[in-house]
Amino acid sequence: MELPWFLRELACPDCGLDVEIEPLTVRCPCGFAVPNQARLDLRPQNPRPRTLEVLVCDAGTQMDEVNVERPATDYHGPRAIRDSTELFSAARPWLSPHSRFLDLGCGPRDQFVPASHLELDYVGVDVDSDAADLLADGHSIPFRSHTFDAVLAYAVLEHFHNPALALREVGRVLRPSGVFFGAVSQGEPFHASYFHHTAWGVLASFRKAGLRVIRLWPSFDTLHALATMGRYARIVGGLIEMVHRIDRAMPFLAPRQFLHRSPDEKHIEELHRAAAICFVAIMD
């Protein structure tokens, strides 16, 4: 029986060499070995040390080069449990039938639904989800370099204890001009998360990995996230949500911002208030 395409592209999560797929075992000359079963466990066992080079850049000056408008919705297929309509709409120009598509931190594997509708060659990996095609750690993605045309990270980056390393791995497995898209926390309260990113943080950390951000937009407002995700008494959460709704319904309460700012300035203000930031980036 022919192996699924993504199994033919596997690399050792410990050393990066190609693995050997045997009837009972998947192994690497470095000593990595796991049982060959329905869902492979390709989480690192003895990962090699990594060195990261730091690229110094002024992310604030890069905002002028980024599209900050909310994307028009042109994806009209079936929706995932976690709605990704805007994300797939924004990334659509880089997605074509049979593009190799990695869902990094796939969770319930719900993004297979829109990916399948767009005829993408999908594989979902996660560090501990029972639904994943492969168990893997995003700090050491177990695929050869330049395997994928597209990588999605839906609310994943904040959960990495070293997002810079994970982003370098994304850049490694993407093909040149491949697309990386998704969402990352900014103002959301703690939810088993390590590092949240501002818009400037996204620009700076992505650039270090060779990823050029071309679009940013807000997912939803921080006040709403505090009301629904924050560890407050119910009455306090209700009051925060009330303030959020008043703010949305009455933008004229801040007349200088409402009347005298350009559309881009208003988009950027909304971006800086966002609980989560959506992004599209291209591998240079």
N, C-alpha and C positions, 0 to 999 in steps of 0.2 A: 504494500500500500504506500502511495506517495505521501510524504510528509506535508503538513500544512506549510504554506510559504514562510510563516514567521519562525517555524522551527528550523528551517534551513538557514536562517540568518542569526542564529544564537552565538553569543560569545560568553566566555567565562566571566562571571561577576567579580571574581577575585583578581585575575591577572589580565583579562581582555583578550586572551587567545581564543581561537575557535574551539568549541567543545565537540566531543565525539558522542554521537547518539547511538548507543548499543541497545540490544533488545531489553536488557534489564536495568541498565545504568546510563546516565548521562555524566560524562567525566571529562576532565581536562588534565593534561600532563602536569600541571602545577599541583595536583592533588585534590582539586575540587571534584566531588562526586555526589550525585543524588539519584534516587530511584527513578527509573523511567516509567512514569505513571500518567494518568489522564491529565492531571494538572501539575506541571513541573514546579518544584520549589527552587527557584534560582536566586534566592536571597544570598548575599555574600556569607562565606564561612570564615575565610581568613583574608580579608581584603588587603591589598597592597597600600602602602602610604601614598598620599596624593600631595602634590604641591600646586598651589594656586597663585597665579600672577595677578597682581592688583593693578588695574588700569585706572589712573586718576582722571576724573572728568567732572565738569561742572554741569550736572544734569539740568539745572534750572534754565540754562541757555538753550537746551535742546527742545524745550516745550514748543517753540515756534515752528519746529519741523514736524510736529505730530498733529494728526487730524484728531480733534477732540469732540467732533459731532457724534451723536448717537447714530448708529448705522440704520439705514432703511431696511426694513424686514422683507427680504426676498426669498427666505426659506419658508415654504408652505407645506412641508411634509409632516409626518407624524412627530409628536413631541416626546421627549424623554421625560422621565419622572422629574428630574431637575431640568427645568426649561432652559434650553440652550439656543433658542431661536435666533436671538441677536448674535450670538457667537458664531454660529454657522453662517448666518447672513453676511457678517463682516469678513469671514475667511473664505467665502464662496469662490472668489476669483482664483484662488490657489488650489481649489479642490476639484479634481476631475475623476471620472470613473476609473477605478482600480488604482487610485493613489494609495500608497501604503500609509496607513493611519494608526498612530499609537495613542491610545487613551491612557495617559499616565496618571496613576491613582484613580482607577476606574470606579472604585466603590461598587455600587450595585450593577455596574456594566450597562447602565441605562442609555448611555450615549451610543450604544450599538444601534439603537433605533434610527436616529437621524443619519448616522454614518452609513447604515445599510440602505436607507432611502436614496442617498447620494451615490450608492454603488462603490463606496470606499472599501479597500481591503483592511479590515479592522482587526486589531488585537488590543485587548485590555489587560493592563498589569496593575497590581496593587500589592502593598506590603503584607496585607492580612485579610483581604476580602475573599469569601468563599465563591463569589461570582466571577472572579478574575480568570482569564485564560492562563496566566502565569503568575506565580508569586514572585515579586521582584522588589528591590529597593531602588528608589529613584536616584540615590547617590551613586549607584553603580548599575546602570541600565544594561541588562544582559543581551545586548544586540551589537552587531558589528557597526562600525562607523558608517554614516551616510546610508542607513537602511531606509529611512522614512521620508516621505514627502510632506507629512503633516504630523504635528504632535499637539494634543489637547491636554491642558492641565486645568480642570474645573475645580476651583477652590482647593488647590493642593499645595501650592508653594509655601503657604504659611505653616504647613505641618512638617516641613523638612527642618532638621536641626542644623543643616548647613545648606541653605538655598543656593549659595554661590556655586557649590559643587554640583548640586542637582541641575542648575542651569547650564553649567559646562557640559554635563552629560547630555542634556537636550540638544545643545549645539553640536555635540559630537555625532549623535545618531541621526540628525537631520541632514538631508542633502542640501547642497548649495541652492539658495533661493527657496528652500522649503519654508513652510509657515508654522509658527508656534502661536497658539491662541488659547484663551481661557480667562480665568478670573482669579484674583488674589485679594485677600483681606487687607483692609486699611483700618477702618474704624470699628470693625466688629469686636465685641468682647472676646475674652479668652475662650477658646473651644478646642482644647488639646493642641494649641498652636504655639509656635516658637517665635517666628518673625513675621510681622505684618509690613506691608510695603505702601509708602506714599507713591504718588505719581512720579516724583523725582527718584524715589528708591527703585521703582520699576525701570526707569530709563537708565540709571547708573548700573544696576546689577545685571540687566540684560546686555548692555553694551560690553561689559566685562567678558561675557560669554560669546561674543561675536554676533549677537542678535540685535537687529535694528528695529526699534519700536516704531510702527507707522500709525497706530491708532490707539487711543485710550478713551474710555467713557465710563461713567458711573453705573454700577449695578443698582444699588438702592442707597438710601440716606442713612447716615450713622445714627440719627435719632431713632429711626424705626428699628435698627439693629439693637440698640440699647434697650428699647421697649420689649422686643420679642426674644432676644438672646441674653440680655443682661441678667445678672443674679440679684434682682431687686424684688422687694415685696410687690405683690400683684397690683396694689393701688399705685405704687410708684411707677411701675411699668405703664399703667394706664395713663397716668399724667404725662409721662414722656411721649407716649403715642399721641396724646391730645395736642401737645405742643408741636409735634411733627406734622400733624394734619393742618393745624393753623398756619404753620410756616409754608406748607405747600399751597394752601388755598389763598393766602394773602401775601404774595410777593411784594406788593406795594408798601408793606410795612417797613421795607428798606428802600426808600425812594431813590437814593443815589445809585444803588446797584440795579434797581428795576428799570430806571429811566435812562441812565447815562453810560451804561456799559455796552460794549459791542457784544454780538452773539458769542464770539470765541471767549471773551472775558467771562461771560455768564456760564458757559460750558465749563471753563476751568474752575470757577468758584464751586460749581456743583460737584466737579471731580474731587476737589479738595475736601468736600464734606461727605464724600461717599463712604459707606461701610465696606464696599468691595469695589475693586477697579477691574474692568474688563480690558483686555489687551489683544492686539494683533501685532506680531513681530515677524520679521523675515531674517533668515540666516544669510548673512553676507558671504 
